[in-house]
Protein backbone atom coordinates (compact mmCIF):
# COMPACT_ATOMS: atom_id res chain seq x y z
CA UNK A 1 0.00 0.00 0.00
CA UNK A 2 2.86 2.34 0.84
CA UNK A 3 4.59 1.63 -2.48
CA UNK A 4 1.35 2.42 -4.32
CA UNK A 5 1.04 5.76 -2.52
CA UNK A 6 4.66 6.60 -3.33
CA UNK A 7 4.07 5.75 -6.99
CA UNK A 8 0.92 7.89 -7.02
CA UNK A 9 2.82 10.83 -5.53
CA UNK A 10 5.69 10.37 -7.99
CA UNK A 11 3.22 10.25 -10.90
CA UNK A 12 1.64 13.53 -9.81
CA UNK A 13 5.07 15.20 -9.62
CA UNK A 14 6.07 13.70 -12.97
CA UNK A 15 2.94 15.14 -14.57
CA UNK A 16 3.65 18.59 -13.12
CA UNK A 17 7.24 18.33 -14.33
CA UNK A 18 6.09 17.32 -17.82
CA UNK A 19 3.78 20.34 -18.07
CA UNK A 20 6.46 22.71 -16.75
CA UNK A 21 8.99 21.26 -19.20
CA UNK A 22 6.56 21.65 -22.10
CA UNK A 23 5.99 25.32 -21.20
CA UNK A 24 9.77 25.81 -20.80
CA UNK A 25 10.38 24.43 -24.29
CA UNK A 26 7.63 26.68 -25.72
CA UNK A 27 9.24 29.90 -24.51
CA UNK A 28 11.25 31.62 -27.25
CA UNK A 29 14.94 32.11 -26.46
CA UNK A 30 17.84 33.86 -28.19
CA UNK A 31 19.83 31.86 -30.73
CA UNK A 32 22.65 29.85 -29.26
CA UNK A 33 20.84 29.26 -25.98
CA UNK A 34 20.76 25.60 -24.94
CA UNK A 35 17.48 24.18 -23.66
CA UNK A 36 17.42 20.96 -21.68
CA UNK A 37 15.37 18.48 -23.68
CA UNK A 38 15.31 15.71 -21.06
CA UNK A 39 12.62 16.36 -18.44
CA UNK A 40 14.53 14.19 -15.93
CA UNK A 41 17.55 16.50 -16.09
CA UNK A 42 15.36 19.62 -16.38
CA UNK A 43 13.87 18.94 -12.92
CA UNK A 44 15.08 15.77 -11.17
CA UNK A 45 12.64 14.09 -8.80
CA UNK A 46 13.54 11.91 -5.80
CA UNK A 47 12.03 8.80 -7.43
CA UNK A 48 14.16 9.18 -10.56
CA UNK A 49 17.28 7.67 -9.03
CA UNK A 50 15.32 4.68 -7.66
CA UNK A 51 15.11 3.31 -11.18
CA UNK A 52 11.39 3.95 -11.50
CA UNK A 53 10.27 3.83 -15.09
CA UNK A 54 9.33 7.19 -16.56
CA UNK A 55 5.65 7.86 -16.16
CA UNK A 56 3.64 8.00 -19.36
CA UNK A 57 1.27 10.90 -19.04
CA UNK A 58 -1.82 10.92 -21.21
CA UNK A 59 -3.21 14.40 -21.66
CA UNK A 60 -6.91 14.95 -21.92
CA UNK A 61 -8.43 17.25 -24.52
CA UNK A 62 -8.90 19.89 -21.78
CA UNK A 63 -5.21 19.62 -20.80
CA UNK A 64 -4.16 20.23 -24.40
CA UNK A 65 -6.49 23.23 -24.71
CA UNK A 66 -5.10 24.70 -21.50
CA UNK A 67 -1.49 24.19 -22.59
CA UNK A 68 -2.22 25.83 -25.94
CA UNK A 69 -3.88 28.74 -24.12
CA UNK A 70 -0.78 29.18 -21.92
CA UNK A 71 1.46 28.91 -24.98
CA UNK A 72 -0.54 31.70 -26.64
CA UNK A 73 -0.14 33.91 -23.58
CA UNK A 74 3.63 33.38 -23.60
CA UNK A 75 4.02 34.43 -27.21
N, CA, C and O of each residue as an XYZ file, in Angstrom:
300
protein
N       0.826     -1.174      0.000
C       0.000      0.000      0.000
C       0.884      1.257      0.000
O       0.592      2.238     -0.684
N       1.961      1.202      0.776
C       2.864      2.344      0.843
C       3.543      2.575     -0.513
O       3.701      3.718     -0.944
N       3.939      1.499     -1.174
C       4.586      1.631     -2.478
C       3.619      2.228     -3.499
O       4.028      3.021     -4.347
N       2.367      1.863     -3.426
C       1.352      2.423     -4.322
C       1.168      3.915     -4.105
O       1.035      4.677     -5.063
N       1.160      4.334     -2.840
C       1.037      5.755     -2.519
C       2.257      6.532     -3.012
O       2.121      7.639     -3.534
N       3.448      5.953     -2.846
C       4.662      6.605     -3.329
C       4.625      6.745     -4.850
O       5.001      7.786     -5.390
N       4.175      5.705     -5.534
C       4.070      5.749     -6.994
C       3.055      6.807     -7.428
O       3.281      7.534     -8.395
N       1.951      6.885     -6.715
C       0.919      7.889     -7.019
C       1.473      9.305     -6.856
O       1.229     10.177     -7.690
N       2.209      9.516     -5.788
C       2.818     10.828     -5.533
C       3.854     11.155     -6.601
O       3.902     12.280     -7.099
N       4.684     10.176     -6.954
C       5.693     10.366     -7.992
C       5.024     10.687     -9.333
O       5.497     11.554    -10.067
N       3.936      9.997     -9.651
C       3.223     10.248    -10.902
C       2.681     11.674    -10.963
O       2.731     12.317    -12.011
N       2.166     12.163     -9.842
C       1.644     13.533     -9.808
C       2.769     14.538    -10.045
O       2.591     15.503    -10.788
N       3.925     14.318     -9.417
C       5.067     15.201     -9.625
C       5.588     15.097    -11.051
O       5.977     16.103    -11.645
N       5.598     13.897    -11.598
C       6.071     13.701    -12.973
C       5.162     14.430    -13.958
O       5.635     14.992    -14.946
N       3.884     14.420    -13.693
C       2.940     15.138    -14.568
C       3.185     16.639    -14.478
O       3.212     17.319    -15.504
N       3.360     17.161    -13.284
C       3.647     18.587    -13.119
C       4.961     18.954    -13.808
O       5.065     20.007    -14.437
N       5.954     18.088    -13.688
C       7.244     18.330    -14.334
C       7.086     18.331    -15.850
O       7.679     19.166    -16.532
N       6.294     17.407    -16.382
C       6.092     17.322    -17.819
C       5.442     18.602    -18.352
O       5.848     19.117    -19.394
N       4.448     19.106    -17.650
C       3.777     20.339    -18.073
C       4.735     21.524    -17.988
O       4.781     22.348    -18.901
N       5.496     21.616    -16.902
C       6.460     22.710    -16.752
C       7.527     22.634    -17.844
O       7.939     23.662    -18.381
N       7.971     21.435    -18.170
C       8.988     21.265    -19.205
C       8.430     21.655    -20.565
O       9.131     22.282    -21.360
N       7.190     21.298    -20.847
C       6.557     21.652    -22.102
C       6.465     23.173    -22.249
O       6.747     23.717    -23.317
N       6.069     23.851    -21.175
C       5.994     25.317    -21.203
C       7.392     25.898    -21.385
O       7.569     26.836    -22.162
N       8.375     25.364    -20.691
C       9.766     25.812    -20.804
C      10.263     25.705    -22.241
O      10.929     26.615    -22.735
N       9.947     24.605    -22.912
C      10.380     24.429    -24.291
C       9.631     25.349    -25.254
O      10.126     25.639    -26.343
N       8.443     25.810    -24.861
C       7.634     26.680    -25.716
C       8.076     28.134    -25.675
O       7.734     28.906    -26.571
N       8.820     28.517    -24.666
C       9.237     29.904    -24.514
C      10.349     30.207    -25.519
O      11.339     29.478    -25.583
N      10.193     31.279    -26.306
C      11.253     31.625    -27.248
C      12.517     32.086    -26.520
O      12.440     32.761    -25.494
N      13.674     31.716    -27.057
C      14.945     32.114    -26.464
C      15.876     32.629    -27.562
O      15.669     32.331    -28.738
N      16.885     33.387    -27.191
C      17.839     33.861    -28.191
C      18.599     32.698    -28.828
O      18.755     31.637    -28.223
N      19.062     32.913    -30.046
C      19.835     31.861    -30.729
C      21.083     31.545    -29.926
O      21.678     32.417    -29.293
N      21.461     30.293    -29.967
C      22.651     29.850    -29.258
C      22.395     29.457    -27.811
O      23.305     28.983    -27.130
N      21.186     29.643    -27.338
C      20.842     29.262    -25.975
C      20.448     27.789    -25.961
O      19.614     27.354    -26.755
N      21.052     27.025    -25.055
C      20.757     25.600    -24.944
C      19.554     25.388    -24.033
O      19.479     25.955    -22.943
N      18.624     24.571    -24.487
C      17.481     24.176    -23.658
C      17.601     22.697    -23.347
O      17.903     21.886    -24.222
N      17.362     22.360    -22.105
C      17.422     20.960    -21.677
C      16.212     20.222    -22.245
O      15.070     20.582    -21.960
N      16.461     19.200    -23.042
C      15.366     18.479    -23.677
C      14.908     17.259    -22.874
O      13.855     16.690    -23.163
N      15.676     16.862    -21.887
C      15.310     15.713    -21.059
C      14.617     16.204    -19.796
O      15.243     16.871    -18.973
N      13.336     15.888    -19.627
C      12.623     16.360    -18.437
C      13.253     15.878    -17.127
O      13.145     16.552    -16.103
N      13.910     14.716    -17.156
C      14.527     14.192    -15.928
C      15.720     15.031    -15.498
O      15.989     15.145    -14.302
N      16.439     15.620    -16.444
C      17.552     16.504    -16.088
C      17.064     17.941    -15.897
O      17.693     18.718    -15.180
N      15.953     18.294    -16.530
C      15.360     19.618    -16.375
C      14.953     19.849    -14.917
O      15.229     20.904    -14.347
N      14.295     18.851    -14.321
C      13.873     18.941    -12.921
C      13.883     17.534    -12.334
O      12.880     16.825    -12.417
N      15.009     17.118    -11.740
C      15.077     15.768    -11.168
C      14.111     15.601     -9.988
O      13.916     16.515     -9.187
N      13.531     14.435     -9.907
C      12.640     14.090     -8.798
C      13.289     13.005     -7.948
O      14.109     12.238     -8.453
N      12.936     12.927     -6.669
C      13.536     11.912     -5.799
C      13.369     10.488     -6.312
O      14.273      9.675     -6.123
N      12.265     10.154     -6.946
C      12.032      8.799     -7.431
C      12.815      8.454     -8.679
O      12.866      7.287     -9.067
N      13.426      9.436     -9.317
C      14.160      9.178    -10.555
C      15.368      8.271    -10.335
O      15.641      7.394    -11.154
N      16.080      8.473     -9.253
C      17.283      7.668     -9.032
C      16.955      6.268     -8.515
O      17.843      5.417     -8.463
N      15.714      6.011     -8.135
C      15.319      4.684     -7.664
C      15.109      3.699     -8.809
O      14.791      2.531     -8.587
N      15.289      4.183    -10.028
C      15.108      3.310    -11.177
C      13.662      3.156    -11.588
O      13.333      2.255    -12.358
N      12.791      4.019    -11.090
C      11.393      3.953    -11.502
C      11.310      4.276    -12.987
O      12.008      5.159    -13.486
N      10.466      3.565    -13.667
C      10.272      3.829    -15.090
C       9.624      5.201    -15.251
O       8.818      5.612    -14.416
N       9.976      5.912    -16.327
C       9.329      7.193    -16.562
C       7.825      7.008    -16.686
O       7.350      6.039    -17.279
N       7.102      7.928    -16.133
C       5.647      7.857    -16.163
C       5.144      8.347    -17.508
O       5.541      9.412    -17.979
N       4.272      7.567    -18.122
C       3.644      8.001    -19.361
C       2.402      8.787    -18.970
O       1.504      8.280    -18.298
N       2.379     10.027    -19.404
C       1.269     10.899    -19.044
C       0.392     11.078    -20.271
O       0.859     11.515    -21.323
N      -0.865     10.742    -20.130
C      -1.822     10.923    -21.214
C      -2.613     12.193    -20.927
O      -3.293     12.304    -19.907
N      -2.511     13.143    -21.843
C      -3.207     14.402    -21.660
C      -4.634     14.286    -22.186
O      -4.892     13.657    -23.213
N      -5.540     14.904    -21.460
C      -6.914     14.951    -21.922
C      -7.054     16.107    -22.901
O      -6.152     16.936    -23.028
N      -8.165     16.158    -23.577
C      -8.428     17.253    -24.518
C      -8.400     18.595    -23.794
O      -7.910     19.581    -24.344
N      -8.922     18.646    -22.565
C      -8.904     19.886    -21.784
C      -7.477     20.293    -21.415
O      -7.156     21.481    -21.414
N      -6.616     19.318    -21.101
C      -5.213     19.616    -20.796
C      -4.528     20.251    -22.006
O      -3.784     21.221    -21.866
N      -4.782     19.704    -23.183
C      -4.164     20.229    -24.397
C      -4.662     21.636    -24.687
O      -3.877     22.500    -25.078
N      -5.954     21.876    -24.501
C      -6.495     23.228    -24.711
C      -5.860     24.216    -23.743
O      -5.514     25.332    -24.132
N      -5.707     23.819    -22.498
C      -5.103     24.701    -21.498
C      -3.640     24.984    -21.822
O      -3.193     26.124    -21.695
N      -2.895     23.976    -22.234
C      -1.491     24.187    -22.593
C      -1.364     25.104    -23.809
O      -0.470     25.949    -23.857
N      -2.242     24.943    -24.776
C      -2.215     25.831    -25.942
C      -2.600     27.263    -25.559
O      -2.073     28.220    -26.127
N      -3.515     27.411    -24.601
C      -3.882     28.739    -24.120
C      -2.692     29.403    -23.451
O      -2.425     30.582    -23.684
N      -1.968     28.646    -22.612
C      -0.783     29.176    -21.924
C       0.288     29.515    -22.945
O       0.950     30.546    -22.828
N       0.467     28.665    -23.942
C       1.461     28.912    -24.976
C       1.145     30.213    -25.719
O       2.053     30.978    -26.043
N      -0.134     30.461    -25.986
C      -0.542     31.700    -26.644
C      -0.256     32.919    -25.789
O       0.110     33.971    -26.313
N      -0.419     32.792    -24.481
C      -0.136     33.907    -23.579
C       1.356     34.228    -23.522
O       1.744     35.384    -23.353
N       2.185     33.200    -23.663
C       3.632     33.384    -23.600
C       4.126     34.137    -24.833
O       4.985     35.014    -24.737
N       3.579     33.788    -25.970
C       4.020     34.431    -27.211
C       3.467     35.795    -27.267
O       3.712     36.521    -28.231
